[in-house]
C-alpha cells in the first residue's frame, strides 16, 4: 500500500515537472537594474504554515543579463553601451507573529554586481573601450506588516510596508571622478517607497495533496533623492503545489509551478534613463520546497514566456537603446522556523 501511494505521489511530481519543462520556451528575463520585486513574490515568500511564530531566512538570487532587448524582440548588441550585468542578490530576513492576526517582517539585501559596459573616455578608459566594473554594497531595507485576519482560517491577508533608502545609490567612483554605474544599476534607489499587497492560499479539497496561492504587491516611491525616481512596480504570483509528504529525512517535499507577472513604469528625473526603462514580463517558474523539521529549503528557476521592454527609438537619441536581459532568474532560500 505504501509503495503504491509513493508511486502515485512521484508520478504526480513527475507530471508537474514535465509540464513545467514543456512550457519553458527560449526567452529572456528583464534587467533587474529596473527592479527586482519579482524575487519577493511567490512560494518561499509567503507566510509559513509550520505553526511556528517566527522564522529567519537567507536567500541567494542570481541573474546574468547578456542580451539587448527592445520592445518585444531581441535587438543588436551594438545599440546598447552596456554588454553584461551579472548580479547575485544575498538577502537576509526574518518575521515574527506578534498576534494571531499580525506578523512583522524585515528584509535587507546585499548586491554583488559586475557591469561590463562601454566607456565614454572621460572616467575609466579610452573612449569606446569595453571594461568591467564591480560593486558589492548594501541594498534598501524593507519593513513589512501582514494582517492575516480577513478569513477565519487565516489564509487571506493584506501586507503593508516601506522601503527605506539605506542602500548605496552613489556607487564606486572612477580615478578621474564620476560614477561607474548608472542610477538604475545601483543597489539603492535613494528613494523611500511604500509597498501594499495581498495574498490568498487554499486547497483543492480537504483531502487533496494539491494547493494553490495568489499573491500580489505594488511598490511606489513617495520621496526621491538626487533627481532619480524609480518607476512604480507591480508583481504578482499564481501557483499550484503538490504535497508529497514525508520521505526519508525530509518531513515534507512539495514541487510547485508558478506563473509570475511584473510591470514597471518608466523611471523619471534628471538622472533617469526614461526612454530605456520600464517593462512588462510574464515568467514561468517551476520549483520545490523541502522541509527538515524546522529547516525549509526552497528553490526555483523563472523563465520568461513573454516580455516587453521600453527602449529609445534608435541609439542616436541618447547614445543607447534597449535593456539587457537574462535567460533565467534563479532563487535559492533557506529558512529556519522557531
Rosetta blueprint (number, residue, H / E / L):
1 X L
2 X H
3 X H
4 X H
5 X H
6 X H
7 X H
8 X H
9 X H
10 X H
11 X H
12 X H
13 X H
14 X H
15 X H
16 X H
17 X H
18 X H
19 X H
20 X H
21 X H
22 X H
23 X H
24 X L
25 X L
26 X L
27 X L
28 X L
29 X E
30 X L
31 X L
32 X H
33 X H
34 X H
35 X L
36 X L
37 X H
38 X H
39 X H
40 X H
41 X L
42 X L
43 X L
44 X L
45 X L
46 X L
47 X L
48 X L
49 X L
50 X L
51 X L
52 X L
53 X L
54 X E
55 X E
56 X E
57 X E
58 X E
59 X E
60 X E
61 X E
62 X E
63 X E
64 X E
65 X E
66 X E
67 X E
68 X E
69 X E
70 X E
71 X E
72 X L
73 X E
74 X E
75 X L
76 X L
77 X H
78 X H
79 X H
80 X L
81 X L
82 X E
83 X E
84 X E
85 X E
86 X E
87 X E
88 X E
89 X E
90 X E
91 X E
92 X E
93 X E
94 X E
95 X E
96 X E
97 X E
98 X L
99 X L
100 X L
101 X L
102 X E
103 X E
104 X E
105 X E
106 X E
107 X E
108 X E
109 X E
110 X E
111 X E
112 X E
113 X E
114 X E
115 X E
116 X E
117 X E
118 X E
119 X L
120 X L
121 X L
122 X L
123 X L
124 X L
125 X L
126 X L
127 X L
128 X L
129 X L
130 X E
131 X E
132 X E
133 X E
134 X E
135 X E
136 X E
137 X E
138 X E
139 X E
140 X E
141 X E
142 X E
143 X E
144 X E
145 X E
146 X E
147 X E
148 X L
149 X L
150 X L
151 X L
152 X L
153 X L
154 X L
155 X L
156 X E
157 X E
158 X E
159 X E
160 X E
161 X E
162 X E
163 X E
164 X L
165 X L
166 X L
167 X L
168 X L
169 X L
170 X L
171 X L
172 X L
173 X E
174 X L
175 X L
176 X L
177 X L
178 X L
179 X E
180 X L
181 X L
182 X L
183 X H
184 X H
185 X H
186 X L
187 X L
188 X L
189 X L
190 X L
191 X L
192 X E
193 X E
194 X E
195 X E
196 X E
197 X E
198 X E
199 X E
200 X E
201 X E
202 X E
203 X E
204 X L
205 X L
206 X L
207 X L
208 X L
209 X L
210 X E
211 X E
212 X E
213 X E
214 X E
215 X E
216 X E
217 X E
218 X E
219 X E
220 X E
221 X E
222 X E
223 X E
224 X L
225 X L
226 X L
227 X L
228 X L
229 X E
230 X L
231 X L
232 X L
233 X E
234 X E
235 X E
236 X E
237 X E
238 X E
239 X E
240 X E
241 X E
242 X E
243 X E
244 X E
245 X E
246 X E
247 X E
248 X L
249 X L
250 X E
251 X E
252 X E
253 X E
254 X E
255 X E
256 X E
257 X E
258 X E
259 X E
260 X E
261 X E
262 X E
263 X E
264 X E
265 X L
266 X L
267 X L
268 X E
269 X L
270 X L
271 X L
272 X L
273 X L
274 X L
275 X L
276 X L
277 X L
278 X L
279 X E
280 X E
281 X E
282 X E
283 X E
284 X E
285 X E
286 X E
287 X E
288 X E
289 X E
290 X E
291 X E
292 X E
293 X L
294 X L
295 X E
296 X E
297 X E
298 X E
299 X E
300 X E
301 X E
302 X E
303 X E
304 X E
305 X E
306 X E
307 X E
308 X E
309 X E
310 X L
311 X L
312 X L
313 X L
314 X L
315 X L
316 X L
317 X L
318 X L
319 X L
320 X L
321 X L
322 X L
323 X E
324 X E
325 X E
326 X E
327 X L
328 X L
329 X E
330 X E
331 X E
332 X E
333 X E
334 X E
335 X E
336 X E
337 X E
338 X L
